Amino acid sequence: MLHRVRQSTWIDFIKTYPFENTYLGPISRWSDDLRRLAVQIMSSPAPRMVYWGSEQAILYNEAAASLLGSKHPSFALGNRFVDVWGPEIHDKHMKMIRAALDRGQVAEAKEMEAVLERNGFIEETYWDVVLQPCSGPDGRMVAVLNTYQECTSSVFQNQRRKLIDQVQAIIPTVDNFPDLWTSVASELRNNLHDAAYSLIYTAVNEPSEAHAINRVDTFQLELQITSGVSSQGFEPVVHPGDRFLWPSLGPAFAEARRTQQVVVLQEKQENLPPELALLIPDRGFVTTACILPITSVSGQQIAFIVLGMNPRRLFNDESRVFISHMGDLISKAAALIALPEEQRRDQEKFEQINFALSQQLQIIALKAEKNEETFTRMAQNAPFGMYMFDCDGNPKYVNDAYLRLIGLEREVFEQAASRGLAWQDTIYEEDLDLATDIWARIRDSKTPFTSEYRVKVAPTKPGEQPGVRALETISFPEVDESGRVVTVQGWLIDVSPRKRLEALMAQRLEDALETRRASENFIDMVSHEMRNPLSAILQLADGILGSLETTTTQNAITLPADTINMMVDAAETIVDDILTLSKLDSSLLVITPDRVHPPTLIEKSLKMYDAELARADIRASLVIEQSYIDARLNYVMLDPSRVLQVIINLLTNGIKFTRDCPTRKISVFLSAFEKPPQGGDRRVTFIEPRPRQSSLSTSPEWGAGGEVYIQFAVQDTGKGLTEDEMKLLWQRFSQANPKTYKQYGGSGLGLFISRELTELQGGQIGVHSEAGVGSIFMFYIKARRCVEEPKPRQISFSAPTVTSPVILPHTSSEARRANVSEGSLETLPSPITDIPPNQIHILIVEDNAINQRVMAQQLKKLGCVVHTADHGQDCLDFLQTTAFTPGSQNVSLSIVLMDLEMPVMDGLTCVRKIREYEQAGQIIGHVPVIAITANARSEQINIAMDAGMDTVVTKPFRIPDLIPRMQALLAEYAGA
């Protein structure tokens, strides 16, 4: 069952994993319930685990593997829950697992904590767990499915939000620094989720801002209070200027004071001071610490808070944002306390800072000049064009790459600039209006704009034509305070290679589409040109058989006539194979379900080969096996035409390779299964199916009945196949042996198409053969039971034993030859009222003189009244003389048989005009029109029906099959 899961590296790993060494045992011995659960969890992208059996053996999917860390796979996959997770977690989960197993109810737990080894360390995580009991065939609970969702991030956010709210609440309650530090330390001590410990250092002898600009930090920090850890082991006084002690707290404080940002110290960055890497009980060693600078409104350093982060939590961007927010809140509280004192010192500081800033301004001016030189040098060396124009289009700056892209020397460009828009002279004439419009839109809309245009490139050799270069420009306006555009700046990029590639790809796509159109036209032409003469040959052969009077004449002509029919069938099969192959290549073949009685479908396929079976003296039989009878099937939903096509292909091969053997017997076996069969009962090896994008039998047209697998097998006593010959069977245009085509003929498409059709219907096909003994070809397809069974045509079987299947012998062709149409009409709807042929007045519209004459002759022979027309205009003219037209000569006309491809006026145009005349009242009532065409593709048939045809009959066809179609159509409109 695992082969149905989309293939991946994980599925391959699961298939080859040595489960025989675990509590689950080898995959081949897994129960159906365990296999079903395995497929279910392996198909899920979310973490899923199954606890199987009384030992709770664990099976999990790829998403869950990462949660197990080093336990995966050897310590976890297939092993017991208690061995994998240990007694502590096992005991915590067992109450939920037992509740699910004993009561058969879903057990849930929100925000359950789990300590996992992942991301390279032991991590604290939280999960929403849902344990769902799974029952076996007898209703007993056999497993628990753990569908869990990680909620670690939301739990962390809630904890952090709570701490932030508590810190905000203390801000209005304190008015001095000692109370502030005590309150903050208390809140951190009560919320040790993110920070395992905290240290608060306060500033002593903080120098003024004016002195701090030009001197090294000389102030010191004193350890004020700690939480979560003892103060022993930490320096009571720290000097931030002690950089030679790195990594230590002094340089870390100096860095935080300089940047006024949170400083993160990590062991992996080798900047974590050893005194901060403390061992936290039940958590491990601290590997990350953060230093939060606390400053006043004026920037005076008040304190630093050191947080030793929880070693079981990943320090990420969310952690950094939380710590920064915490530092801002505490700085706000400290600033409110320090504000009165700062106001007293403002005037003195202002004078000191003003002097210092004037010195800094001189330094900045020098740096600005240096930066401008750097930018100019960078722009000149840039590989793409850079430009700056004023609002009138006069260049203020362009780099060398810009000039190179538009193909001008700088001197020529500057001369052109003096005359107006310098770039206009280089624009390709067809794009000049576009480029001018773009310039106006940028200037007027004052918004950035990206566009493409072409420029002329001067020839590089004498006599060479000027070239064209495609450019992409990205322009943006610079607007002053009054909203006026001052400059337009931007970049220019050469996109000529991309344009050439796009043109090449477009041409190749057009070539591919043209090749496909040519292929379809060729197939249509071959089909059309073959079906026309085949139709005439088939009708002539029927005419020969229908005109026999004496037994002697009958015996002399029957064999040639049957041979003609056989050759027509063979040619039609080749045409159908070509059409089917064309649809398969274009992914246009659609599976259309219908209510079908499988034994009748097989009988129909055998009836089609009556003459050939009798001529080859082959005994054919249908064997309905016990599994089909046990399934109690009557009608099922499947595509009868596609199943029949596969059976016909297999019967054709069986007859072809059996007719020259001493024992000539073909048996068709029918069986049914609730699960996909394996073919082992007849040693058949099924071909591995190709991956399919969608699953069949799920759309509404298939009904709501249960799924069932119908298996067909065709066994012959022919020449058989060797191992090497069987390797070539399923390839396109391939036959088992190069001599096969000479001796037996065929296109080499039948088995390839059979495999494709079988897999399209959710099944597989395979073969078992022995050289000199015979072959058995077997295939199965997925179907559905019919919820509402049709009442007519019930076939009852006696209750056989398992060793005695029902065998329905095939009726010989001679027993039915007296009534040619009886077998052919079995699948056609019976008309409400049988209209005698001598009361049917037919107009044949056909440009092929031979087909027209043969069809008219055969219809007249059956008693019909026949008129003919050579094209659509003749048809319209004839309708003016019939009872369908008011005031006409009232010539009787019942139905029109119309070809599609004709000169003067084709059949589609003609039927459209007939329907238009009916709507306009120029024709009374509805003219029944049947399309008689050699265009057999489904889309061509749909076009004919959309044009107004009542039904479509494809060539070649037999007149005895056509009469019931006409009778049914006439009866339908007579009843209406």
C-alpha positions, 0 to 999 in steps of 0.5 A, a space after each residue: 500500500 505504501 507504493 501509493 504514497 508519492 515517492 520521496 527520499 523518506 518513502 524510500 527510506 521507510 521501505 528499506 528500513 529493517 523493521 524486522 529488528 523492531 517491535 513492528 516487524 517486517 513491512 510484509 507482515 504488517 496488518 492492513 490497519 497498520 499499513 493504512 495508518 502508515 499511508 495516512 501519516 506518510 502523506 501528511 506534511 505535519 508531524 504525525 506519530 502512531 503508537 501501535 499495539 499494547 507495547 505502543 511501538 512508534 511509527 512516524 513521518 518525515 516531519 516528526 523525525 526532526 523532533 526526535 533528534 539523535 533518537 532517530 532512527 535506530 532508537 525510535 523508529 519501530 521501538 516502544 514508547 517507554 524506551 524512546 521517551 523514557 519513564 518520565 514522559 511515558 508516565 505523563 502520556 500514558 493516562 491520555 493514551 489509556 483513555 484513548 484506547 480504553 474509552 475509544 475517545 479522543 484525548 487532548 492536551 494544550 501547551 504540553 511541555 516537551 524537552 527535545 534534542 533539536 537544533 543542536 541542543 536540548 530545547 524546551 518546546 510546547 505542543 497541543 496534543 490530540 490522541 485519536 484511537 484507531 480501531 481494527 476490523 473487530 472494533 477493538 482499539 489497536 493504535 493511537 494516532 498522535 496528531 500534534 501541533 507545536 505552539 512553542 512560539 505562542 507560549 513564549 509570546 504569552 509569557 513575555 507579554 505577561 512580564 512586559 505587563 508586570 514591568 509596565 505596572 511598576 513604572 508609576 509606583 517608583 520614584 527613586 532608583 533603588 526602588 526601581 532596581 529592586 522591583 525590576 529584579 523581583 519581577 525577573 526573579 518571578 519570571 525565569 522563563 527567558 532569563 535564567 538570572 539577572 544582574 543590575 550594575 549602576 553607573 558611578 561618576 558618569 562623565 558629562 556628554 561634552 567630556 565624553 565626546 573626546 575622552 575614553 570612558 573613565 566611569 565605573 559600574 557597581 553591582 547593585 542587585 542580582 536575581 536567580 543567582 548569587 552575587 558571589 563570583 561577580 566583580 562588585 566594581 567594573 570599569 567599562 574602559 578595560 578593553 584589554 580584558 576581553 572577553 569580560 564584562 568591562 568591554 561588553 559594557 563599553 560596547 553597549 554604552 557606545 551603541 546604545 543597543 542590546 549587546 548579545 554575548 554568545 559562546 559560539 561567537 567566543 565573546 561570552 565572558 566565563 563568569 556569565 556561563 553559569 550552570 543552571 540546575 535542570 537546564 544546563 550551562 548558559 550560552 547566551 547573555 544580553 546586556 541592556 543599556 539603561 539611559 536617561 532622556 539626554 543619553 546619560 548612562 544610568 545602569 546596565 542589566 545583564 540577563 543570562 538567557 535560558 539555555 533551553 530556549 533558542 535565542 532568535 529575532 523574537 528573543 532579541 525584540 523582547 529583550 529590546 522592548 524590556 530595555 526600553 521600558 526600564 529606560 523609560 522608568 529610569 528617565 522619569 526618575 532622572 528628569 528633574 536633575 537633568 533639567 538643572 544641568 541643561 544649560 551648562 551641558 548645552 554650552 559644552 555640547 555646542 562647542 563640541 558639535 562645532 568641532 564635529 561639524 568640521 570633521 563631518 564636512 571633511 568626511 562628506 568630501 571624501 564620500 563624494 570622491 568615493 561615490 564618483 569613483 564607484 559610479 565611473 566603474 559601475 557595469 551599468 549606466 547611471 544618470 542624472 538629468 534636470 527636469 528639462 532633460 539636460 544632463 547633470 551627470 552620466 557615467 561611462 557605462 551610460 554612454 557606452 550603452 547608448 553608443 555615444 562618445 562623451 564629447 558627442 553626447 555633450 554637443 547633443 545636450 546643448 541642442 536639447 534632450 541628448 538621449 533622443 538622437 539615439 532612440 530607435 525611431 519606433 520607440 521614440 514616442 514611448 521614451 518621450 511619454 515615459 519621460 513626461 510621466 515621470 516628471 508629471 506623476 513624480 513617481 518611479 518608473 521602469 520601462 524598456 526601449 531600444 537604441 540604435 547601435 553604430 556599425 562596427 565594420 564598414 558597410 554594416 547596417 546599424 544595430 539595435 540594443 534593448 535597454 531597461 531603465 529604472 528612473 525616479 524623480 527627486 522632489 524638493 520641499 515645494 513638490 517640484 521635480 528637481 532631477 530625474 535619476 536612475 540606472 540603465 541596463 542592457 537587456 538585449 541577451 534576455 530579449 534574444 533568449 525570449 524571442 528564441 523561446 517564443 519561436 521554439 514554442 511556436 515551432 512546437 505548436 506548429 509541429 503539434 498542429 501539423 501532427 494533428 492535421 496529418 492524423 486527421 487526414 489519415 483517419 479521414 482518407 482511410 475511413 471513407 474507403 473502409 466504410 464503402 468496403 464494409 457496406 459492400 461486404 455486407 451487401 454481398 452477404 445479404 444478397 446470397 440466395 443459394 447455399 453453393 453461392 453462399 459457400 463460395 462468397 462467404 469466405 472472401 466477404 468475411 475476409 473483407 470484413 476482417 481487413 476492414 476491422 484490422 485497418 479500423 483498429 490501426 486508425 483507432 490506435 493512432 487516434 488513441 495514441 495522439 490523445 495520450 500524447 496530448 493528455 486529452 484522453 478522458 475516462 467517462 464512466 457509465 453503468 456497465 454489466 461486465 459479463 455482457 461487455 465481455 460477451 460483446 467483445 467476443 461477438 465482435 470476433 465471431 467470424 474470425 474465431 470460427 474461421 480459425 477454429 478457435 474455441 472461446 469461452 467466458 469464465 466468471 470466477 468465484 470472487 466475482 460471484 462472491 462480490 455480488 456485483 450486477 452493474 458497476 461504474 466504469 468506462 466501457 469503451 476504454 475497457 473494451 478497447 483493452 479486451 479487444 487488443 488482448 483478444 486480437 493478440 490471442 487469436 493472432 498467435 493461436 490460430 496456427 497452433 494444434 490446440 486452439 482455445 481462448 478463455 476470458 476470466 472475470 473476477 472482482 476484488 475489494 483491494 487491488 489484486 496482485 496477480 499471483 493466482 496465475 503467476 502474472 507479474 503486473 507492470 509497475 504503473 507510472 505516476 499519475 497526477 489525479 485519482 479516478 473515481 472521485 468525481 460526482 459522475 462516478 456515483 457514491 458506490 463503494 470502490 471495487 477492482 474488476 479484473 479481466 484475464 485473456 488466456 490462450 494456447 498460442 506460441 507463448 513468449 520467451 523472457 527476452 520477448 516479454 521485455 519488449 511487450 509494453 513499448 511503443 511501436 514495439 513487438 515481441 519479436 522482429 519476425 512477428 510483424 512479417 508473420 502476423 502484422 500489426 502496428 506494435 501499438 496495442 499493448 502500449 495503449 492497453 497499458 496506458 488505458 489500464 493505468 489511466 483507470 487506476 489499474 495495472 496490466 501484466 503477463 505470464 507466458 511460457 514458450 510453446 505453452 501459451 500466454 495469459 494477459 491480465 489487467 484490472 481497473 478501479 470501478 464503483 458499485 452502482 448505488 441504484 441498479 438498473 432493473 432489466 437484464 439480470 443474469 443469474 448464476 447457480 451457486 458453484 463451488 470455489 473450484 468450479 467457476 461459471 463458464 459461459 461458452 461463446 455462441 458460434 457465428 453461424 447461429 446468429 448470422 441470420 440476423 446481422 443486426 441483432 448482436 450489433 444493436 445490443 448496446 444501442 437504445 431500443 426505439 420507442 416505436 419501430 418505424 419500418 424501413 420502407 417508411 423512412 425517407 432519407 437524404 444522403 448528402 455525400 460528395 464521394 460518389 462511391 460512398 454515396 452510391 454504395 450507401 444509397 444501394 444498401 439503404 434501398 435494399 433494406 426498403 428505405 426511400 433514398 434521395 442524394 445530394 452532393 454538398 450542403 447547398 444541394 441539401 438546402 435546395 432539396 429541403 425547399 421541395 419537402 414538407 419541412 418548407 411551407 408551400 413546397 411540393 411536399 416531398 416526403 423526408 424523414 431524416 438527413 445523413 450528412 457528410 462533414 467535409 464537402 465542396 461548395 458548402 460543408 456539412 457543419 455550415 449546412 446544419 447551422 443554416 438548417 437550424 437558423 431556418 428553423 428558428 426563423 420559421 422558414 423550416 417547419 419543425 425539426 429536421 433530424 440530421 445525423 453526421 456521417 463522418 470520417 473525423 473520429 476525434 472526440 473534439 471533432 464530434 463535439 464540434 459537430 454536435 455543437 453545430 446542430 447535429 442530432 447525433 454522429 456516426 463515424 466511418 466505417 460503419 455498417 448499414 444494419 447498425 445505422 438503421 436502429 440509430 435512425 429509428 431511435 432518433 425518429 421515434 424520439 422526435 415523433 414522441 416529442 
